[in-house]
Amino acid sequence: MSAKLLNLGFGNTVVASRVIAIVATSSAPMKRLKDEAKEGGKLIDATQGRKTRSIVITDSDHIILSALQAETIAQRFEGEEFISQETKD
């Protein structure tokens, strides 16, 4: 079985089929979502110390912070710029 990985920048990836939404961080509800995920232990910081520019929401309710713009990640998602990863079942 092959899983498609979506590059979030700086060597960080997520399984593309698990992504529900890619959103910008500018709104108050997204900031609350980030804070709630941190409190619940479901926040993953993939910014490598850089400014957070987008939030990736997964089907497991994990929130992933990325230093890439939401538009950039969306283009990678739509353009199927995935990293193929063989998985064993």
Contacts in CASP RR format, 6 or more apart in sequence:
PFRMAT RR
TARGET T0000
AUTHOR 0000-0000-0000
METHOD contacts of the structure
MODEL  1
MSAKLLNLGFGNTVVASRVIAIVATSSAPMKRLKDEAKEGGKLIDATQGR
KTRSIVITDSDHIILSALQAETIAQRFEGEEFISQETKD
1 86 0 8 1.000
1 87 0 8 1.000
1 88 0 8 1.000
1 89 0 8 1.000
2 84 0 8 1.000
2 85 0 8 1.000
2 86 0 8 1.000
2 87 0 8 1.000
3 15 0 8 1.000
3 16 0 8 1.000
3 17 0 8 1.000
3 84 0 8 1.000
3 85 0 8 1.000
3 87 0 8 1.000
4 15 0 8 1.000
4 16 0 8 1.000
4 17 0 8 1.000
4 80 0 8 1.000
4 82 0 8 1.000
4 83 0 8 1.000
4 84 0 8 1.000
4 85 0 8 1.000
5 13 0 8 1.000
5 14 0 8 1.000
5 15 0 8 1.000
5 16 0 8 1.000
5 82 0 8 1.000
5 83 0 8 1.000
5 84 0 8 1.000
5 85 0 8 1.000
6 13 0 8 1.000
6 14 0 8 1.000
6 15 0 8 1.000
6 16 0 8 1.000
6 19 0 8 1.000
6 73 0 8 1.000
6 76 0 8 1.000
6 77 0 8 1.000
6 82 0 8 1.000
7 13 0 8 1.000
7 76 0 8 1.000
7 81 0 8 1.000
7 82 0 8 1.000
7 83 0 8 1.000
8 14 0 8 1.000
8 46 0 8 1.000
8 56 0 8 1.000
8 64 0 8 1.000
8 66 0 8 1.000
8 68 0 8 1.000
8 73 0 8 1.000
9 46 0 8 1.000
9 66 0 8 1.000
9 67 0 8 1.000
9 68 0 8 1.000
10 46 0 8 1.000
10 47 0 8 1.000
10 48 0 8 1.000
10 50 0 8 1.000
10 67 0 8 1.000
12 46 0 8 1.000
12 48 0 8 1.000
12 64 0 8 1.000
12 66 0 8 1.000
13 83 0 8 1.000
14 56 0 8 1.000
14 58 0 8 1.000
14 64 0 8 1.000
16 77 0 8 1.000
16 82 0 8 1.000
18 58 0 8 1.000
18 59 0 8 1.000
18 60 0 8 1.000
19 56 0 8 1.000
19 57 0 8 1.000
19 58 0 8 1.000
19 59 0 8 1.000
19 77 0 8 1.000
20 57 0 8 1.000
20 58 0 8 1.000
20 59 0 8 1.000
21 56 0 8 1.000
21 57 0 8 1.000
22 54 0 8 1.000
22 55 0 8 1.000
22 56 0 8 1.000
22 57 0 8 1.000
22 70 0 8 1.000
22 73 0 8 1.000
22 74 0 8 1.000
22 77 0 8 1.000
23 30 0 8 1.000
23 54 0 8 1.000
23 55 0 8 1.000
23 57 0 8 1.000
23 70 0 8 1.000
24 30 0 8 1.000
24 53 0 8 1.000
24 54 0 8 1.000
24 55 0 8 1.000
24 69 0 8 1.000
24 70 0 8 1.000
25 31 0 8 1.000
25 34 0 8 1.000
25 52 0 8 1.000
25 53 0 8 1.000
25 54 0 8 1.000
25 55 0 8 1.000
30 55 0 8 1.000
33 55 0 8 1.000
33 57 0 8 1.000
33 63 0 8 1.000
34 43 0 8 1.000
34 52 0 8 1.000
34 55 0 8 1.000
34 63 0 8 1.000
34 65 0 8 1.000
37 43 0 8 1.000
37 61 0 8 1.000
37 62 0 8 1.000
37 63 0 8 1.000
42 60 0 8 1.000
42 61 0 8 1.000
42 62 0 8 1.000
42 63 0 8 1.000
43 62 0 8 1.000
43 63 0 8 1.000
43 65 0 8 1.000
44 62 0 8 1.000
44 63 0 8 1.000
44 64 0 8 1.000
44 65 0 8 1.000
45 52 0 8 1.000
45 65 0 8 1.000
46 64 0 8 1.000
46 65 0 8 1.000
46 66 0 8 1.000
46 67 0 8 1.000
47 65 0 8 1.000
47 66 0 8 1.000
47 67 0 8 1.000
48 67 0 8 1.000
49 67 0 8 1.000
50 67 0 8 1.000
51 67 0 8 1.000
52 65 0 8 1.000
52 66 0 8 1.000
52 67 0 8 1.000
53 66 0 8 1.000
53 67 0 8 1.000
53 68 0 8 1.000
53 69 0 8 1.000
53 70 0 8 1.000
54 65 0 8 1.000
54 66 0 8 1.000
54 68 0 8 1.000
54 69 0 8 1.000
54 70 0 8 1.000
54 72 0 8 1.000
54 73 0 8 1.000
55 63 0 8 1.000
55 64 0 8 1.000
55 65 0 8 1.000
55 66 0 8 1.000
55 70 0 8 1.000
56 63 0 8 1.000
56 64 0 8 1.000
56 65 0 8 1.000
56 66 0 8 1.000
56 73 0 8 1.000
57 63 0 8 1.000
57 64 0 8 1.000
58 64 0 8 1.000
66 73 0 8 1.000
75 81 0 8 1.000
76 82 0 8 1.000
END
